[in-house]
Amino acid sequence: MDAYREAQRLYAEAMLSTATGQERIAVLQQTLQRIGDLVPQAAPDERPAVLLMNSSIAQLIAGESR
């Protein structure tokens, strides 16, 4: 599976997670790390989309942490 598709899969899993509270934050943080690890492996034309997925996860973490 290429990096972009793997990032999409991870993103979808995180969005569909039924975890709440601290468990949700942990799921999101793990996803953030895993997608971040995929950025260098993504094709140059797909990197912006992978970074956008990561940015979206980071925003969710910030919102959940308030």
C-alpha positions in Angstrom: 0.0 0.0 0.0 1.4 3.4 -0.9 1.9 6.1 1.8 -1.0 8.2 0.7 -3.5 5.3 0.8 -2.1 4.2 4.2 -2.5 7.8 5.5 -6.1 7.8 4.2 -6.8 4.5 6.0 -5.3 5.7 9.3 -7.2 9.0 9.0 -10.5 7.2 8.4 -9.9 4.9 11.3 -9.2 7.8 13.6 -12.3 9.7 12.4 -14.5 6.6 12.9 -13.1 5.7 16.3 -15.7 5.5 19.1 -13.1 6.3 21.8 -13.8 9.2 24.1 -11.9 11.4 26.5 -8.3 10.5 27.1 -8.6 7.4 25.0 -9.7 9.5 22.0 -6.7 11.8 22.5 -4.4 8.8 22.6 -5.9 7.4 19.4 -5.5 10.8 17.7 -1.9 11.2 18.9 -0.9 7.8 17.7 -2.5 8.5 14.3 -0.8 11.9 14.1 2.6 10.1 14.6 1.9 7.4 12.2 0.7 9.7 9.4 3.7 12.0 10.1 6.0 9.0 9.6 4.4 8.5 6.1 5.0 12.1 4.9 8.5 11.5 3.6 7.4 8.3 1.9 4.5 9.9 0.0 4.9 10.9 -3.6 5.7 14.6 -4.0 2.3 15.4 -5.5 0.6 13.6 -2.6 2.5 15.1 0.3 0.3 18.2 0.7 -2.8 15.9 1.1 -0.9 13.8 3.7 0.2 16.9 5.6 -3.4 18.2 5.5 -4.7 15.0 7.1 -2.0 15.3 9.8 -2.9 19.0 10.3 -6.6 18.0 10.7 -5.7 15.4 13.3 -3.5 18.0 15.2 -6.5 20.4 15.3 -8.7 17.7 16.7 -6.2 16.9 19.4 -6.1 20.6 20.3 -9.9 20.8 20.5 -10.1 17.6 22.5 -7.5 18.8 25.0 -9.4 21.9 26.0 
